[in-house]
């Protein structure tokens, strides 16, 4: 057999699957696409997480779009983070192009333009289904992270949450949290000191200033009710296709800590609420985390530990996490080792640091008799990628430089009128876009403080009234008793002193 035939057999055997799968494209050898040597990913292993990496402009977003479309077609819901605003086009079919037809002819699969069901979600004032979470759901660790607090300040936040839990005070929005902080160093200072230790006024002042700064960034829009029910991420449309949920982040991409921390909160909520699925033939939900380096950058050890635990455990809930970033080194090693699917687009070697990063990246992939991985990494074109996945038995598939298929939907954004039409047809807008402000920590503590102030005012008035009565009584009794008036008069005193002086003489 020739090398080409051997390579074809190598790919066919390595990507053979009995169950359902999605096709990524066809393998390439020495820059030539081997028609029919399809690179397939079993649905069974998609909950083993993945990585999509590559330099800017190499096609990461389109790869994400391809996977999302194919998952939707298989009835698997998807959650996407759209930082650049170029994923909404999934709702419209591709207009097609001769180059797309040429690409698919090389791959050996037909190209069929299709649209897909989407739901537009929003964390800000942008139109879409409002994503909200309560402060309690966020938790002390993530809230401390988003506020960029010191270790001491994190401890205070943990105490505030503990106090609210112990006293059944709902922490729903930021005004609740601020009220408890103020109470801890004001009217409730003795109560806090007795049960939780002394809390520094300067520390609470710093935390309050950071909360106000967070409010100015628009965080008050997604802290509150109605909380988003993560089960609504797993909906299927009337044609059996999974809904592609797109979170619009274009207007808050300059506040990465805000949305990345919210994503972690959402992930924690998914982990807590989804049932155990075990070894299933298909995932329940696939979650794509774009610009993943923003989540891991400057994360504390406690937070990294939490992320690692979720990544390791959440796959048993049927959830796959796919991190999209420029370089695999952006993802911590403990997380990277858990990622079964790796789609690596081209890397550029402009500096010595870039060359070192390419060498490290190459070492993350299986050895191959057909590729010099370091050389291939720098020579891949747009819409081409190195791929390795897990087969149905959990073994790594052969490394394959792949000519990727084209997205079936539009590779562009929706117009304003198209976007309004999609949002107008949403079944979730009415459910989540009405703000609720029920009784919570703010109202309960305000009422408690008000009652305490009224009681103190009454006590003060009663005390002042009693004091006035006693003084008046003494004055009245002095005026009414002539004997006392005489005995206390200056003339009488001088007279007595004069008599005593005479007696002494």
C-alpha positions in Angstrom: 0.0 0.0 0.0 1.1 3.5 -0.7 1.6 6.0 2.2 -1.7 7.7 1.3 -3.6 4.4 1.5 -2.0 3.5 4.7 -2.9 6.9 6.2 -6.5 6.5 5.0 -6.7 3.1 6.7 -5.0 4.6 9.8 -7.7 7.3 10.1 -10.6 4.9 9.3 -9.5 2.6 12.1 -8.7 5.3 14.6 -12.0 7.1 14.1 -14.3 4.1 13.8 -17.4 4.3 15.9 -20.5 2.1 16.4 -22.6 4.8 18.0 -23.8 8.2 16.8 -21.2 10.8 16.0 -20.5 14.2 14.5 -18.2 14.7 11.5 -15.6 17.4 11.7 -14.1 17.1 8.3 -11.5 15.0 6.4 -7.9 14.3 7.4 -5.0 15.9 5.5 -1.5 14.5 4.7 1.3 16.7 3.5 -1.2 19.5 2.8 -3.5 17.4 0.7 -7.0 16.5 1.8 -7.7 12.8 1.8 -11.3 12.6 0.6 -13.4 10.3 2.7 -10.9 10.0 5.6 -13.5 11.5 7.9 -12.6 12.7 11.4 -15.6 11.7 13.6 -16.3 12.4 17.3 -18.5 10.0 19.1 -21.4 11.6 21.0 -20.7 9.2 23.8 -17.4 11.0 24.7 -18.5 14.6 24.2 -19.1 15.0 27.9 -15.3 14.4 28.4 -14.8 18.1 27.7 -12.6 19.8 25.1 -10.3 22.6 23.9 -10.5 24.8 20.8 -7.3 26.8 20.5 -5.4 28.8 17.9 -4.1 32.3 17.0 -6.5 35.1 16.2 -8.1 34.7 12.8 -7.5 31.0 12.3 -11.1 29.9 12.5 -11.8 29.1 16.2 -15.2 30.7 16.2 -16.3 28.9 13.0 -15.1 25.6 14.6 -17.3 26.3 17.6 -20.2 27.1 15.2 -19.7 23.8 13.3 -19.8 21.7 16.6 -22.8 23.7 17.9 -24.8 23.1 14.7 -24.1 19.4 14.6 -24.9 19.0 18.2 -28.2 20.8 17.7 -29.0 18.6 14.8 -28.5 15.6 17.0 -30.9 17.0 19.6 -28.3 18.2 22.1 -28.7 21.7 23.5 -25.7 24.1 23.5 -24.7 27.2 25.5 -22.4 29.7 23.8 -20.7 32.8 25.0 -20.7 35.4 22.2 -18.1 38.1 23.0 -17.6 39.4 19.5 -21.3 39.3 18.5 -20.7 37.0 15.5 -22.6 33.9 16.5 -26.2 35.1 16.1 -26.1 34.2 12.4 -26.7 30.5 13.4 -30.4 31.4 13.2 -30.2 31.8 9.5 -29.0 29.4 6.7 -25.7 30.0 5.0 -26.0 31.8 1.6 -23.5 29.3 0.2 -20.3 30.0 -1.8 -18.3 28.3 -4.6 -15.4 27.9 -2.2 -17.6 26.2 0.4 -18.7 23.7 -2.4 -15.1 23.1 -3.3 -14.1 22.5 0.3 -16.9 20.0 0.8 -16.1 18.2 -2.4 -12.5 17.7 -1.1 -13.9 16.4 2.3 -16.4 14.1 0.7 -19.6 15.2 2.4 -22.5 17.2 0.9 -23.1 20.8 1.9 -26.6 21.7 2.9 -27.4 25.3 4.2 -29.6 25.2 7.4 -30.8 27.5 10.1 -30.9 26.4 13.8 -33.1 27.3 16.8 -31.5 29.9 19.0 -32.3 31.7 22.2 -30.6 35.0 22.9 -29.6 35.6 26.5 -28.3 38.8 28.1 -26.4 39.8 31.2 -26.8 43.5 30.5 -29.3 46.0 29.1 -29.1 44.4 25.7 -32.2 42.8 24.4 -32.7 39.1 25.2 -33.7 36.8 28.0 -32.3 38.3 31.2 -29.9 36.1 33.1 -30.0 36.8 36.8 -28.8 35.1 39.9 -29.2 36.0 43.6 -26.2 37.0 45.7 -26.8 33.9 47.8 -26.5 31.7 44.6 -23.3 33.4 43.7 -21.8 32.5 47.0 -19.0 34.1 49.1 -16.0 32.7 47.0 -17.2 34.0 43.7 -18.5 37.3 45.1 -15.1 37.9 46.7 -13.4 37.1 43.5 -15.5 39.5 41.4 -14.8 42.2 44.0 -11.1 41.4 44.0 -10.9 41.2 47.8 -8.0 40.5 50.1 -7.9 37.4 52.3 -9.2 39.3 55.4 -12.0 40.9 53.4 -13.0 37.5 51.9 -13.3 36.3 55.5 -15.7 39.1 56.3 -17.8 38.2 53.2 -18.0 34.6 54.4 -19.1 35.8 57.8 -21.9 37.9 56.2 -23.2 34.9 54.3 -23.1 32.8 57.5 -25.0 35.4 59.5 -27.6 35.6 56.8 -27.9 31.8 56.6 -28.2 31.6 60.4 -30.8 34.3 60.6 -32.8 33.4 57.5 -32.1 36.7 55.7 -32.4 36.2 51.9 -29.4 37.8 50.1 -31.0 38.5 46.7 -29.4 41.6 45.3 -26.5 44.0 46.0 -28.5 46.3 48.2 -29.2 43.4 50.5 -25.5 42.6 50.8 -24.6 46.3 51.4 -27.3 46.6 54.1 -25.9 43.6 56.0 -22.4 45.0 55.8 -23.6 48.3 57.2 -25.6 46.6 59.9 -22.5 44.5 60.9 -20.5 47.6 61.9 -23.5 49.8 62.9 -26.6 48.8 64.8 -25.8 45.1 64.8 -22.2 45.5 65.9 -22.7 43.9 69.3 -24.7 41.0 67.8 -22.0 40.3 65.2 -19.1 40.6 67.8 -20.8 38.2 70.1 -21.4 35.4 67.6 -19.0 36.0 64.8 -16.1 38.1 66.2 -15.3 41.7 65.7 -15.5 43.1 62.1 -13.3 46.0 61.1 -15.1 49.1 60.0 -12.3 50.0 57.6 -12.6 46.5 55.9 -16.3 46.8 55.5 -15.9 50.3 54.1 -13.5 49.0 51.4 -15.9 46.2 50.5 -18.7 48.6 50.2 -16.7 50.9 47.9 -16.0 47.9 45.7 -19.6 46.9 45.6 -20.6 50.4 44.5 -17.9 50.2 41.8 -19.4 46.9 40.7 -22.8 48.5 40.5 -21.5 51.2 38.3 -20.3 48.5 35.9 -23.9 47.3 35.6 -23.7 44.3 37.9 -26.9 45.2 39.7 -28.7 44.2 36.5 -28.0 40.5 37.0 -28.0 40.3 40.8 -31.6 39.6 41.8 -34.7 37.8 40.8 -36.1 36.0 38.9 -33.1 33.6 39.0 -32.5 31.8 35.8 -33.5 28.1 35.9 -30.6 26.2 34.3 -33.1 23.5 33.2 -34.2 26.0 30.5 -30.8 25.5 28.9 -31.7 21.9 28.0 -34.8 22.6 25.8 -35.5 20.9 22.5 -37.5 22.5 19.7 -40.6 21.0 18.0 -38.4 19.3 15.3 -36.2 17.5 17.9 -33.3 19.9 17.6 -31.4 21.1 20.6 -31.8 24.9 21.3 -28.5 26.9 20.9 -28.4 29.4 23.8 -26.3 32.4 22.9 -25.2 34.8 25.7 -24.6 38.2 24.2 -21.5 39.8 25.9 -20.5 42.4 23.3 -21.2 45.4 25.6 -19.4 44.0 28.6 -16.3 42.4 27.0 -14.2 45.1 28.7 -15.4 43.7 32.1 -14.2 40.1 31.8 -14.2 39.5 35.6 -17.9 40.3 35.6 -19.1 37.8 33.0 -16.5 35.1 33.7 -17.4 35.0 37.4 -21.1 34.8 36.4 -20.3 31.9 34.1 -18.6 30.1 36.9 -21.7 30.7 39.1 -23.9 29.3 36.3 -21.6 26.3 36.0 -21.9 25.6 39.7 -25.7 25.9 39.5 -25.7 23.4 36.7 -23.5 21.0 38.7 -25.8 21.3 41.8 -29.1 20.9 40.0 -28.5 18.4 37.1 -29.1 14.7 38.0 -26.4 12.1 37.7 -26.4 10.6 34.2 -23.6 8.1 34.5 -22.1 6.5 31.3 -24.7 7.8 28.8 -24.6 7.5 25.0 -25.0 11.3 24.6 -24.5 14.5 26.6 -27.2 16.5 28.2 -25.6 19.9 27.5 -22.5 21.3 25.9 -21.1 24.5 27.3 -18.6 26.6 25.3 -16.5 29.0 27.3 -15.0 31.6 24.8 -12.0 33.6 25.8 -11.3 31.0 28.5 -8.1 32.7 29.6 -10.2 35.5 31.2 -11.6 32.9 33.7 -8.2 31.5 34.8 -6.3 34.8 34.8 -5.5 35.9 38.3 -7.7 33.3 39.8 -7.0 32.5 43.5 -6.0 28.9 44.5 -9.4 28.4 46.1 -11.2 29.4 42.9 -8.9 27.3 40.7 -9.5 24.3 43.0 -13.2 24.9 42.6 -13.0 25.0 38.8 -10.9 21.8 38.7 -13.4 20.0 40.9 -16.3 21.0 38.7 -14.4 20.0 35.5 -13.6 16.6 36.9 -17.1 15.9 38.3 -19.6 17.6 36.0 -19.2 15.1 33.2 -21.1 12.6 35.3 -24.1 15.0 34.9 -23.9 14.7 31.1 -22.3 18.2 30.7 -19.3 18.8 28.4 -17.2 21.9 28.9 -15.3 23.3 25.9 -12.7 26.0 26.5 -11.9 28.3 23.6 -8.7 30.3 23.8 -5.6 31.3 21.8 -3.1 29.0 23.4 -3.5 25.7 25.4 -1.1 27.1 28.0 -3.8 29.6 28.9 -5.6 26.7 30.6 -4.1 25.3 33.9 -2.5 21.9 33.5 -4.9 20.2 35.9 -7.8 21.3 33.8 -6.1 20.7 30.4 -5.5 17.1 31.4 -9.2 16.5 31.7 -10.0 17.7 28.2 -10.7 14.7 25.8 -11.2 16.6 22.5 -8.5 19.0 21.3 -9.0 21.1 18.2 -5.8 23.0 17.6 -5.7 25.7 14.9 -2.5 27.4 13.7 -0.1 29.1 16.0 2.2 31.9 14.9 5.9 31.9 15.8 6.9 35.6 15.8 9.1 35.6 18.9 11.2 33.2 21.0 8.3 33.0 23.5 6.0 32.0 20.7 8.4 29.2 19.6 8.6 27.9 23.2 4.8 28.0 23.5 4.5 26.0 20.2 6.9 23.4 21.5 4.9 23.0 24.7 1.6 22.8 22.7 3.0 20.0 20.5 3.8 18.0 23.5 0.1 18.0 24.5 -0.8 15.9 21.4 -0.3 12.2 20.7 2.9 11.2 18.8 2.3 10.6 15.1 4.2 8.6 12.4 2.6 11.0 9.8 3.2 14.5 11.2 5.9 16.7 12.7 3.5 18.3 15.1 5.6 21.5 15.7 5.9 22.0 11.9 2.2 21.4 11.2 1.1 23.8 14.0 2.7 26.7 12.1 1.6 25.7 8.6 -2.1 25.1 9.1 -4.4 27.4 7.0 -7.7 29.0 8.0 -10.3 26.4 8.5 -7.7 23.7 9.2 -6.8 22.2 12.6 -5.0 19.4 14.3 -7.6 17.1 16.0 -7.5 14.3 18.5 -10.5 13.1 20.5 -11.5 10.1 22.6 -13.0 7.0 21.0 -15.9 5.1 22.4 -13.6 3.2 24.8 -12.0 6.4 26.0 -8.7 6.0 24.1 -7.1 9.0 22.3 -7.8 8.9 18.5 -4.9 9.3 16.1 -3.7 12.9 15.5 -5.3 14.2 12.3 -4.6 17.5 10.5 -8.1 18.2 9.3 -9.8 20.1 6.6 -12.8 21.3 8.6 -16.3 21.4 7.1 -18.0 24.8 6.7 -20.8 26.0 9.0 -24.3 25.2 7.6 -25.6 28.5 9.0 -24.7 32.1 8.2 -21.1 33.1 9.2 -22.2 36.6 10.1 -24.4 38.4 12.6 -28.2 38.9 12.4 -29.5 42.3 11.4 -31.4 44.3 14.0 -34.8 43.4 12.6 -33.8 39.7 12.4 -32.6 39.8 16.0 -35.8 41.4 17.2 -37.8 38.7 15.4 -35.9 36.0 17.2 -36.3 37.7 20.6 -40.0 38.4 20.0 -40.6 34.7 19.3 -38.9 33.6 22.6 -40.9 31.7 25.1 -38.5 32.7 27.9 -38.6 36.5 27.7 -41.9 36.8 29.5 -40.8 34.4 32.1 -37.5 36.2 33.0 -37.7 39.8 31.9 -40.0 41.0 34.7 -38.0 42.2 37.8 -39.1 40.9 41.2 -38.2 42.7 44.5 -39.6 40.6 47.3 -38.8 41.0 51.0 -35.2 40.2 51.7 -32.3 41.2 54.0 -32.6 44.9 53.1 -36.2 45.1 54.1 -35.9 42.8 57.1 -32.9 44.6 58.6 -34.4 48.1 57.7 -37.5 47.1 59.7 -35.4 45.7 62.5 -33.4 48.9 62.7 -36.5 51.1 62.5 -38.1 49.2 65.4 -35.0 49.5 67.5 -34.8 53.3 66.8 -38.4 53.8 67.7 -38.0 51.8 70.9 -34.9 53.8 71.8 -36.7 57.0 71.1 -39.6 55.9 73.5 -37.1 55.0 76.2 -35.4 58.3 75.9 -38.7 60.2 76.1 -39.8 58.2 79.1 -36.5 58.8 80.8 -36.6 62.5 80.0 -40.3 62.6 81.3 -39.4 60.9 84.6 -36.4 63.2 85.1 -38.6 66.3 84.5 -41.3 65.1 86.9 -38.7 64.5 89.7 -37.2 68.0 89.2 -40.6 69.6 89.2 -41.7 67.7 92.2 -38.6 68.8 94.2 -39.2 72.4 93.1 -42.9 72.3 94.1 -42.2 70.8 97.5 -39.5 73.4 98.2 -41.8 76.3 97.3 -44.7 74.9 99.4 -42.8 74.3 102.6 -42.1 77.5 104.5 -39.8 75.8 107.0 -37.5 74.7 104.3 -37.6 78.1 102.7 -36.5 79.6 106.0 -33.9 77.0 106.8 -32.3 77.3 103.4 -32.4 81.1 103.2 -29.1 83.1 103.3 -30.3 85.3 106.2 -31.0 82.3 108.4 -27.7 80.7 107.7 -25.7 83.9 108.4 -27.7 84.3 111.7 -27.0 80.8 112.9 -23.3 81.2 112.1 -23.3 84.5 114.0 -24.9 82.8 117.1 -22.3 79.9 116.9 -19.5 82.4 116.8 -20.8 84.1 120.0 -21.2 80.8 121.8 -17.6 79.8 121.0 -16.3 83.1 122.3 
